Amino acid sequence: MANLDESADLVITHQDLTERARLQSPNAIHVSVENFMNSPKYDEIVMMMIQSEGVR
């Protein structure tokens, strides 16, 4: 978290750290997860990236 700054486009954090991350990188898209190893949010992030930038 110490290296997080305003240059980030996407920030994935544990739900307990999301508010802190938003303060350091307010313009980024923030995704909160409960469990880093097993979260359905990752599939949502991939789909969001594919739709917004045409990533394959």
PQR file of N, CA, C, O and H, with PARSE charges and radii, in Angstrom:
ATOM      1  N   MET A   1       0.823  -1.188   0.000 -0.4000 1.5000
ATOM      2  CA  MET A   1       0.000   0.000   0.000 -0.0000 2.0000
ATOM      3  C   MET A   1       0.868   1.253   0.000  0.5500 1.7000
ATOM      4  O   MET A   1       0.439   2.297  -0.493 -0.5500 1.4000
ATOM      5  N   ALA A   2       2.063   1.171   0.536 -0.4000 1.5000
ATOM      6  CA  ALA A   2       2.938   2.341   0.615 -0.0000 2.0000
ATOM      7  C   ALA A   2       3.338   2.856  -0.762  0.5500 1.7000
ATOM      8  O   ALA A   2       3.606   4.047  -0.919 -0.5500 1.4000
ATOM      9  H   ALA A   2       2.411   0.323   0.937  0.4000 1.0000
ATOM     10  N   ASN A   3       3.382   1.977  -1.765 -0.4000 1.5000
ATOM     11  CA  ASN A   3       3.797   2.382  -3.103 -0.0000 2.0000
ATOM     12  C   ASN A   3       2.639   2.803  -3.986  0.5500 1.7000
ATOM     13  O   ASN A   3       2.854   3.183  -5.137 -0.5500 1.4000
ATOM     14  H   ASN A   3       3.164   1.010  -1.638  0.4000 1.0000
ATOM     15  N   LEU A   4       1.441   2.748  -3.489 -0.4000 1.5000
ATOM     16  CA  LEU A   4       0.264   3.099  -4.276 -0.0000 2.0000
ATOM     17  C   LEU A   4       0.200   4.616  -4.440  0.5500 1.7000
ATOM     18  O   LEU A   4       0.357   5.368  -3.478 -0.5500 1.4000
ATOM     19  H   LEU A   4       1.266   2.439  -2.555  0.4000 1.0000
ATOM     20  N   ASP A   5      -0.035   5.049  -5.678 -0.4000 1.5000
ATOM     21  CA  ASP A   5      -0.158   6.483  -5.925 -0.0000 2.0000
ATOM     22  C   ASP A   5      -1.264   6.739  -6.951  0.5500 1.7000
ATOM     23  O   ASP A   5      -2.012   5.829  -7.309 -0.5500 1.4000
ATOM     24  H   ASP A   5      -0.164   4.439  -6.460  0.4000 1.0000
ATOM     25  N   GLU A   6      -1.356   7.954  -7.407 -0.4000 1.5000
ATOM     26  CA  GLU A   6      -2.438   8.341  -8.307 -0.0000 2.0000
ATOM     27  C   GLU A   6      -2.281   7.817  -9.728  0.5500 1.7000
ATOM     28  O   GLU A   6      -3.170   8.026 -10.554 -0.5500 1.4000
ATOM     29  H   GLU A   6      -0.749   8.693  -7.116  0.4000 1.0000
ATOM     30  N   SER A   7      -1.180   7.145 -10.035 -0.4000 1.5000
ATOM     31  CA  SER A   7      -0.977   6.648 -11.393 -0.0000 2.0000
ATOM     32  C   SER A   7      -1.692   5.314 -11.651  0.5500 1.7000
ATOM     33  O   SER A   7      -1.764   4.871 -12.797 -0.5500 1.4000
ATOM     34  H   SER A   7      -0.458   6.976  -9.364  0.4000 1.0000
ATOM     35  N   ALA A   8      -2.211   4.681 -10.619 -0.4000 1.5000
ATOM     36  CA  ALA A   8      -2.871   3.382 -10.777 -0.0000 2.0000
ATOM     37  C   ALA A   8      -4.210   3.537 -11.492  0.5500 1.7000
ATOM     38  O   ALA A   8      -4.961   4.481 -11.246 -0.5500 1.4000
ATOM     39  H   ALA A   8      -2.152   5.042  -9.688  0.4000 1.0000
ATOM     40  N   ASP A   9      -4.489   2.584 -12.385 -0.4000 1.5000
ATOM     41  CA  ASP A   9      -5.782   2.556 -13.076 -0.0000 2.0000
ATOM     42  C   ASP A   9      -6.751   1.608 -12.393  0.5500 1.7000
ATOM     43  O   ASP A   9      -7.956   1.857 -12.349 -0.5500 1.4000
ATOM     44  H   ASP A   9      -3.879   1.817 -12.585  0.4000 1.0000
ATOM     45  N   LEU A  10      -6.210   0.511 -11.857 -0.4000 1.5000
ATOM     46  CA  LEU A  10      -7.016  -0.521 -11.221 -0.0000 2.0000
ATOM     47  C   LEU A  10      -6.312  -0.968  -9.948  0.5500 1.7000
ATOM     48  O   LEU A  10      -5.120  -1.275  -9.966 -0.5500 1.4000
ATOM     49  H   LEU A  10      -5.231   0.308 -11.893  0.4000 1.0000
ATOM     50  N   VAL A  11      -7.054  -1.003  -8.841 -0.4000 1.5000
ATOM     51  CA  VAL A  11      -6.489  -1.411  -7.561 -0.0000 2.0000
ATOM     52  C   VAL A  11      -7.368  -2.512  -6.978  0.5500 1.7000
ATOM     53  O   VAL A  11      -8.575  -2.337  -6.810 -0.5500 1.4000
ATOM     54  H   VAL A  11      -8.023  -0.754  -8.827  0.4000 1.0000
ATOM     55  N   ILE A  12      -6.746  -3.648  -6.672 -0.4000 1.5000
ATOM     56  CA  ILE A  12      -7.449  -4.767  -6.049 -0.0000 2.0000
ATOM     57  C   ILE A  12      -6.912  -4.893  -4.631  0.5500 1.7000
ATOM     58  O   ILE A  12      -5.712  -5.078  -4.427 -0.5500 1.4000
ATOM     59  H   ILE A  12      -5.766  -3.791  -6.808  0.4000 1.0000
ATOM     60  N   THR A  13      -7.804  -4.793  -3.657 -0.4000 1.5000
ATOM     61  CA  THR A  13      -7.390  -4.864  -2.261 -0.0000 2.0000
ATOM     62  C   THR A  13      -8.335  -5.752  -1.464  0.5500 1.7000
ATOM     63  O   THR A  13      -9.461  -6.033  -1.874 -0.5500 1.4000
ATOM     64  H   THR A  13      -8.779  -4.643  -3.823  0.4000 1.0000
ATOM     65  N   HIS A  14      -7.840  -6.177  -0.321 -0.4000 1.5000
ATOM     66  CA  HIS A  14      -8.722  -6.844   0.627 -0.0000 2.0000
ATOM     67  C   HIS A  14      -9.745  -5.813   1.078  0.5500 1.7000
ATOM     68  O   HIS A  14      -9.435  -4.627   1.185 -0.5500 1.4000
ATOM     69  H   HIS A  14      -6.925  -5.949   0.012  0.4000 1.0000
ATOM     70  N   GLN A  15     -10.934  -6.257   1.335 -0.4000 1.5000
ATOM     71  CA  GLN A  15     -12.029  -5.340   1.669 -0.0000 2.0000
ATOM     72  C   GLN A  15     -11.711  -4.431   2.856  0.5500 1.7000
ATOM     73  O   GLN A  15     -12.252  -3.329   2.941 -0.5500 1.4000
ATOM     74  H   GLN A  15     -11.186  -7.221   1.248  0.4000 1.0000
ATOM     75  N   ASP A  16     -10.860  -4.860   3.758 -0.4000 1.5000
ATOM     76  CA  ASP A  16     -10.519  -4.036   4.917 -0.0000 2.0000
ATOM     77  C   ASP A  16      -9.572  -2.889   4.573  0.5500 1.7000
ATOM     78  O   ASP A  16      -9.398  -1.971   5.375 -0.5500 1.4000
ATOM     79  H   ASP A  16     -10.420  -5.756   3.689  0.4000 1.0000
ATOM     80  N   LEU A  17      -8.961  -2.929   3.394 -0.4000 1.5000
ATOM     81  CA  LEU A  17      -7.991  -1.911   3.009 -0.0000 2.0000
ATOM     82  C   LEU A  17      -8.464  -1.006   1.872  0.5500 1.7000
ATOM     83  O   LEU A  17      -7.741  -0.100   1.457 -0.5500 1.4000
ATOM     84  H   LEU A  17      -9.102  -3.674   2.742  0.4000 1.0000
ATOM     85  N   THR A  18      -9.660  -1.244   1.376 -0.4000 1.5000
ATOM     86  CA  THR A  18     -10.140  -0.504   0.212 -0.0000 2.0000
ATOM     87  C   THR A  18     -10.249   0.994   0.458  0.5500 1.7000
ATOM     88  O   THR A  18      -9.830   1.779  -0.392 -0.5500 1.4000
ATOM     89  H   THR A  18     -10.248  -1.980   1.714  0.4000 1.0000
ATOM     90  N   GLU A  19     -10.781   1.399   1.554 -0.4000 1.5000
ATOM     91  CA  GLU A  19     -10.940   2.836   1.826 -0.0000 2.0000
ATOM     92  C   GLU A  19      -9.583   3.530   1.883  0.5500 1.7000
ATOM     93  O   GLU A  19      -9.434   4.645   1.381 -0.5500 1.4000
ATOM     94  H   GLU A  19     -11.122   0.760   2.244  0.4000 1.0000
ATOM     95  N   ARG A  20      -8.615   2.891   2.480 -0.4000 1.5000
ATOM     96  CA  ARG A  20      -7.262   3.446   2.550 -0.0000 2.0000
ATOM     97  C   ARG A  20      -6.673   3.577   1.138  0.5500 1.7000
ATOM     98  O   ARG A  20      -6.038   4.581   0.812 -0.5500 1.4000
ATOM     99  H   ARG A  20      -8.736   1.986   2.888  0.4000 1.0000
ATOM    100  N   ALA A  21      -6.890   2.564   0.318 -0.4000 1.5000
ATOM    101  CA  ALA A  21      -6.385   2.601  -1.056 -0.0000 2.0000
ATOM    102  C   ALA A  21      -7.069   3.706  -1.853  0.5500 1.7000
ATOM    103  O   ALA A  21      -6.426   4.361  -2.673 -0.5500 1.4000
ATOM    104  H   ALA A  21      -7.405   1.749   0.582  0.4000 1.0000
ATOM    105  N   ARG A  22      -8.336   3.921  -1.630 -0.4000 1.5000
ATOM    106  CA  ARG A  22      -9.069   4.981  -2.352 -0.0000 2.0000
ATOM    107  C   ARG A  22      -8.501   6.357  -2.038  0.5500 1.7000
ATOM    108  O   ARG A  22      -8.481   7.237  -2.898 -0.5500 1.4000
ATOM    109  H   ARG A  22      -8.859   3.389  -0.963  0.4000 1.0000
ATOM    110  N   LEU A  23      -8.044   6.540  -0.816 -0.4000 1.5000
ATOM    111  CA  LEU A  23      -7.450   7.825  -0.442 -0.0000 2.0000
ATOM    112  C   LEU A  23      -6.135   8.060  -1.181  0.5500 1.7000
ATOM    113  O   LEU A  23      -5.819   9.196  -1.534 -0.5500 1.4000
ATOM    114  H   LEU A  23      -8.060   5.825  -0.118  0.4000 1.0000
ATOM    115  N   GLN A  24      -5.377   7.010  -1.413 -0.4000 1.5000
ATOM    116  CA  GLN A  24      -4.082   7.130  -2.072 -0.0000 2.0000
ATOM    117  C   GLN A  24      -4.190   7.146  -3.592  0.5500 1.7000
ATOM    118  O   GLN A  24      -3.318   7.688  -4.272 -0.5500 1.4000
ATOM    119  H   GLN A  24      -5.634   6.087  -1.126  0.4000 1.0000
ATOM    120  N   SER A  25      -5.241   6.561  -4.120 -0.4000 1.5000
ATOM    121  CA  SER A  25      -5.421   6.492  -5.571 -0.0000 2.0000
ATOM    122  C   SER A  25      -6.897   6.726  -5.902  0.5500 1.7000
ATOM    123  O   SER A  25      -7.606   5.797  -6.289 -0.5500 1.4000
ATOM    124  H   SER A  25      -5.949   6.121  -3.567  0.4000 1.0000
ATOM    125  N   PRO A  26      -7.354   7.965  -5.747 -0.5600 1.5000
ATOM    126  CA  PRO A  26      -8.784   8.254  -5.869  0.2800 2.0000
ATOM    127  C   PRO A  26      -9.383   8.091  -7.258  0.5500 1.7000
ATOM    128  O   PRO A  26     -10.593   7.905  -7.380 -0.5500 1.4000
ATOM    129  N   ASN A  27      -8.578   8.155  -8.297 -0.4000 1.5000
ATOM    130  CA  ASN A  27      -9.109   8.084  -9.651 -0.0000 2.0000
ATOM    131  C   ASN A  27      -9.129   6.678 -10.230  0.5500 1.7000
ATOM    132  O   ASN A  27      -9.626   6.474 -11.337 -0.5500 1.4000
ATOM    133  H   ASN A  27      -7.595   8.306  -8.198  0.4000 1.0000
ATOM    134  N   ALA A  28      -8.599   5.714  -9.505 -0.4000 1.5000
ATOM    135  CA  ALA A  28      -8.546   4.337  -9.978 -0.0000 2.0000
ATOM    136  C   ALA A  28      -9.882   3.633  -9.789  0.5500 1.7000
ATOM    137  O   ALA A  28     -10.726   4.062  -9.003 -0.5500 1.4000
ATOM    138  H   ALA A  28      -8.195   5.880  -8.605  0.4000 1.0000
ATOM    139  N   ILE A  29     -10.050   2.552 -10.519 -0.4000 1.5000
ATOM    140  CA  ILE A  29     -11.172   1.647 -10.279 -0.0000 2.0000
ATOM    141  C   ILE A  29     -10.735   0.761  -9.118  0.5500 1.7000
ATOM    142  O   ILE A  29      -9.652   0.176  -9.158 -0.5500 1.4000
ATOM    143  H   ILE A  29      -9.364   2.203 -11.158  0.4000 1.0000
ATOM    144  N   HIS A  30     -11.556   0.659  -8.100 -0.4000 1.5000
ATOM    145  CA  HIS A  30     -11.209  -0.129  -6.920 -0.0000 2.0000
ATOM    146  C   HIS A  30     -12.109  -1.356  -6.834  0.5500 1.7000
ATOM    147  O   HIS A  30     -13.331  -1.262  -6.949 -0.5500 1.4000
ATOM    148  H   HIS A  30     -12.435   1.134  -8.067  0.4000 1.0000
ATOM    149  N   VAL A  31     -11.481  -2.499  -6.631 -0.4000 1.5000
ATOM    150  CA  VAL A  31     -12.192  -3.755  -6.479 -0.0000 2.0000
ATOM    151  C   VAL A  31     -11.789  -4.342  -5.133  0.5500 1.7000
ATOM    152  O   VAL A  31     -10.604  -4.526  -4.857 -0.5500 1.4000
ATOM    153  H   VAL A  31     -10.488  -2.575  -6.537  0.4000 1.0000
ATOM    154  N   SER A  32     -12.775  -4.631  -4.306 -0.4000 1.5000
ATOM    155  CA  SER A  32     -12.528  -5.219  -2.994 -0.0000 2.0000
ATOM    156  C   SER A  32     -12.822  -6.705  -3.029  0.5500 1.7000
ATOM    157  O   SER A  32     -13.825  -7.141  -3.595 -0.5500 1.4000
ATOM    158  H   SER A  32     -13.738  -4.481  -4.531  0.4000 1.0000
ATOM    159  N   VAL A  33     -11.936  -7.480  -2.417 -0.4000 1.5000
ATOM    160  CA  VAL A  33     -12.155  -8.921  -2.327 -0.0000 2.0000
ATOM    161  C   VAL A  33     -12.080  -9.357  -0.876  0.5500 1.7000
ATOM    162  O   VAL A  33     -11.393  -8.742  -0.060 -0.5500 1.4000
ATOM    163  H   VAL A  33     -11.122  -7.127  -1.957  0.4000 1.0000
ATOM    164  N   GLU A  34     -12.793 -10.423  -0.570 -0.4000 1.5000
ATOM    165  CA  GLU A  34     -12.733 -11.015   0.770 -0.0000 2.0000
ATOM    166  C   GLU A  34     -11.576 -11.988   0.869  0.5500 1.7000
ATOM    167  O   GLU A  34     -10.894 -12.075   1.890 -0.5500 1.4000
ATOM    168  H   GLU A  34     -13.351 -10.922  -1.233  0.4000 1.0000
ATOM    169  N   ASN A  35     -11.369 -12.720  -0.224 -0.4000 1.5000
ATOM    170  CA  ASN A  35     -10.384 -13.790  -0.225 -0.0000 2.0000
ATOM    171  C   ASN A  35      -9.572 -13.674  -1.519  0.5500 1.7000
ATOM    172  O   ASN A  35     -10.119 -13.838  -2.609 -0.5500 1.4000
ATOM    173  H   ASN A  35     -11.922 -12.649  -1.054  0.4000 1.0000
ATOM    174  N   PHE A  36      -8.284 -13.394  -1.404 -0.4000 1.5000
ATOM    175  CA  PHE A  36      -7.457 -13.221  -2.593 -0.0000 2.0000
ATOM    176  C   PHE A  36      -7.348 -14.489  -3.429  0.5500 1.7000
ATOM    177  O   PHE A  36      -7.206 -14.413  -4.650 -0.5500 1.4000
ATOM    178  H   PHE A  36      -7.840 -13.260  -0.518  0.4000 1.0000
ATOM    179  N   MET A  37      -7.410 -15.624  -2.806 -0.4000 1.5000
ATOM    180  CA  MET A  37      -7.197 -16.881  -3.518 -0.0000 2.0000
ATOM    181  C   MET A  37      -8.448 -17.405  -4.230  0.5500 1.7000
ATOM    182  O   MET A  37      -8.337 -18.132  -5.218 -0.5500 1.4000
ATOM    183  H   MET A  37      -7.525 -15.687  -1.815  0.4000 1.0000
ATOM    184  N   ASN A  38      -9.606 -17.052  -3.749 -0.4000 1.5000
ATOM    185  CA  ASN A  38     -10.827 -17.635  -4.300 -0.0000 2.0000
ATOM    186  C   ASN A  38     -11.929 -16.570  -4.358  0.5500 1.7000
ATOM    187  O   ASN A  38     -12.859 -16.565  -3.552 -0.5500 1.4000
ATOM    188  H   ASN A  38      -9.697 -16.462  -2.947  0.4000 1.0000
ATOM    189  N   SER A  39     -11.792 -15.681  -5.325 -0.4000 1.5000
ATOM    190  CA  SER A  39     -12.782 -14.616  -5.434 -0.0000 2.0000
ATOM    191  C   SER A  39     -13.379 -14.576  -6.839  0.5500 1.7000
ATOM    192  O   SER A  39     -12.644 -14.601  -7.827 -0.5500 1.4000
ATOM    193  H   SER A  39     -11.036 -15.685  -5.980  0.4000 1.0000
ATOM    194  N   PRO A  40     -14.697 -14.516  -6.931 -0.5600 1.5000
ATOM    195  CA  PRO A  40     -15.333 -14.381  -8.242  0.2800 2.0000
ATOM    196  C   PRO A  40     -15.082 -13.007  -8.866  0.5500 1.7000
ATOM    197  O   PRO A  40     -15.357 -12.802 -10.048 -0.5500 1.4000
ATOM    198  N   LYS A  41     -14.568 -12.080  -8.086 -0.4000 1.5000
ATOM    199  CA  LYS A  41     -14.281 -10.739  -8.595 -0.0000 2.0000
ATOM    200  C   LYS A  41     -13.264 -10.765  -9.732  0.5500 1.7000
ATOM    201  O   LYS A  41     -13.310  -9.918 -10.624 -0.5500 1.4000
ATOM    202  H   LYS A  41     -14.344 -12.246  -7.125  0.4000 1.0000
ATOM    203  N   TYR A  42     -12.344 -11.734  -9.708 -0.4000 1.5000
ATOM    204  CA  TYR A  42     -11.321 -11.807 -10.755 -0.0000 2.0000
ATOM    205  C   TYR A  42     -11.947 -12.024 -12.126  0.5500 1.7000
ATOM    206  O   TYR A  42     -11.501 -11.435 -13.110 -0.5500 1.4000
ATOM    207  H   TYR A  42     -12.307 -12.423  -8.984  0.4000 1.0000
ATOM    208  N   ASP A  43     -12.966 -12.856 -12.200 -0.4000 1.5000
ATOM    209  CA  ASP A  43     -13.660 -13.061 -13.473 -0.0000 2.0000
ATOM    210  C   ASP A  43     -14.327 -11.774 -13.931  0.5500 1.7000
ATOM    211  O   ASP A  43     -14.338 -11.465 -15.122 -0.5500 1.4000
ATOM    212  H   ASP A  43     -13.329 -13.335 -11.400  0.4000 1.0000
ATOM    213  N   GLU A  44     -14.884 -11.025 -12.986 -0.4000 1.5000
ATOM    214  CA  GLU A  44     -15.515  -9.753 -13.324 -0.0000 2.0000
ATOM    215  C   GLU A  44     -14.478  -8.758 -13.854  0.5500 1.7000
ATOM    216  O   GLU A  44     -14.751  -8.011 -14.794 -0.5500 1.4000
ATOM    217  H   GLU A  44     -14.875 -11.277 -12.018  0.4000 1.0000
ATOM    218  N   ILE A  45     -13.299  -8.756 -13.251 -0.4000 1.5000
ATOM    219  CA  ILE A  45     -12.240  -7.851 -13.692 -0.0000 2.0000
ATOM    220  C   ILE A  45     -11.798  -8.192 -15.108  0.5500 1.7000
ATOM    221  O   ILE A  45     -11.626  -7.297 -15.936 -0.5500 1.4000
ATOM    222  H   ILE A  45     -13.078  -9.364 -12.488  0.4000 1.0000
ATOM    223  N   VAL A  46     -11.616  -9.460 -15.391 -0.4000 1.5000
ATOM    224  CA  VAL A  46     -11.208  -9.883 -16.736 -0.0000 2.0000
ATOM    225  C   VAL A  46     -12.257  -9.465 -17.753  0.5500 1.7000
ATOM    226  O   VAL A  46     -11.914  -8.934 -18.809 -0.5500 1.4000
ATOM    227  H   VAL A  46     -11.757 -10.187 -14.718  0.4000 1.0000
ATOM    228  N   MET A  47     -13.514  -9.693 -17.455 -0.4000 1.5000
ATOM    229  CA  MET A  47     -14.587  -9.308 -18.381 -0.0000 2.0000
ATOM    230  C   MET A  47     -14.623  -7.790 -18.583  0.5500 1.7000
ATOM    231  O   MET A  47     -14.825  -7.318 -19.702 -0.5500 1.4000
ATOM    232  H   MET A  47     -13.793 -10.124 -16.597  0.4000 1.0000
ATOM    233  N   MET A  48     -14.432  -7.039 -17.518 -0.4000 1.5000
ATOM    234  CA  MET A  48     -14.421  -5.584 -17.603 -0.0000 2.0000
ATOM    235  C   MET A  48     -13.282  -5.121 -18.515  0.5500 1.7000
ATOM    236  O   MET A  48     -13.468  -4.215 -19.327 -0.5500 1.4000
ATOM    237  H   MET A  48     -14.268  -7.422 -16.609  0.4000 1.0000
ATOM    238  N   MET A  49     -12.118  -5.733 -18.384 -0.4000 1.5000
ATOM    239  CA  MET A  49     -10.982  -5.355 -19.217 -0.0000 2.0000
ATOM    240  C   MET A  49     -11.211  -5.719 -20.677  0.5500 1.7000
ATOM    241  O   MET A  49     -10.867  -4.951 -21.574 -0.5500 1.4000
ATOM    242  H   MET A  49     -11.967  -6.469 -17.724  0.4000 1.0000
ATOM    243  N   ILE A  50     -11.782  -6.874 -20.910 -0.4000 1.5000
ATOM    244  CA  ILE A  50     -12.073  -7.288 -22.282 -0.0000 2.0000
ATOM    245  C   ILE A  50     -13.061  -6.321 -22.937  0.5500 1.7000
ATOM    246  O   ILE A  50     -12.886  -5.932 -24.092 -0.5500 1.4000
ATOM    247  H   ILE A  50     -12.061  -7.499 -20.181  0.4000 1.0000
ATOM    248  N   GLN A  51     -14.074  -5.945 -22.207 -0.4000 1.5000
ATOM    249  CA  GLN A  51     -15.088  -5.051 -22.758 -0.0000 2.0000
ATOM    250  C   GLN A  51     -14.564  -3.635 -22.961  0.5500 1.7000
ATOM    251  O   GLN A  51     -14.939  -2.975 -23.929 -0.5500 1.4000
ATOM    252  H   GLN A  51     -14.216  -6.260 -21.269  0.4000 1.0000
ATOM    253  N   SER A  52     -13.710  -3.163 -22.072 -0.4000 1.5000
ATOM    254  CA  SER A  52     -13.276  -1.763 -22.161 -0.0000 2.0000
ATOM    255  C   SER A  52     -12.098  -1.543 -23.103  0.5500 1.7000
ATOM    256  O   SER A  52     -11.957  -0.458 -23.667 -0.5500 1.4000
ATOM    257  H   SER A  52     -13.405  -3.700 -21.286  0.4000 1.0000
ATOM    258  N   GLU A  53     -11.252  -2.549 -23.280 -0.4000 1.5000
ATOM    259  CA  GLU A  53     -10.058  -2.340 -24.082 -0.0000 2.0000
ATOM    260  C   GLU A  53      -9.863  -3.355 -25.189  0.5500 1.7000
ATOM    261  O   GLU A  53      -8.880  -3.277 -25.926 -0.5500 1.4000
ATOM    262  H   GLU A  53     -11.366  -3.431 -22.821  0.4000 1.0000
ATOM    263  N   GLY A  54     -10.752  -4.282 -25.322 -0.4000 1.5000
ATOM    264  CA  GLY A  54     -10.600  -5.289 -26.354 -0.0000 2.0000
ATOM    265  C   GLY A  54      -9.468  -6.256 -26.091  0.5500 1.7000
ATOM    266  O   GLY A  54      -8.918  -6.822 -27.035 -0.5500 1.4000
ATOM    267  H   GLY A  54     -11.550  -4.345 -24.723  0.4000 1.0000
ATOM    268  N   VAL A  55      -9.099  -6.464 -24.828 -0.4000 1.5000
ATOM    269  CA  VAL A  55      -8.029  -7.394 -24.462 -0.0000 2.0000
ATOM    270  C   VAL A  55      -8.490  -8.798 -24.723  0.5500 1.7000
ATOM    271  O   VAL A  55      -9.633  -9.141 -24.418 -0.5500 1.4000
ATOM    272  H   VAL A  55      -9.546  -6.004 -24.061  0.4000 1.0000
ATOM    273  N   ARG A  56      -7.613  -9.639 -25.293 -0.4000 1.5000
ATOM    274  CA  ARG A  56      -7.971 -11.037 -25.568 -0.0000 2.0000
ATOM    275  C   ARG A  56      -7.002 -11.966 -24.931  0.5500 1.7000
ATOM    276  O   ARG A  56      -7.142 -13.183 -25.054 -0.5500 1.4000
ATOM    277  H   ARG A  56      -6.685  -9.361 -25.541  0.4000 1.0000
TER
END
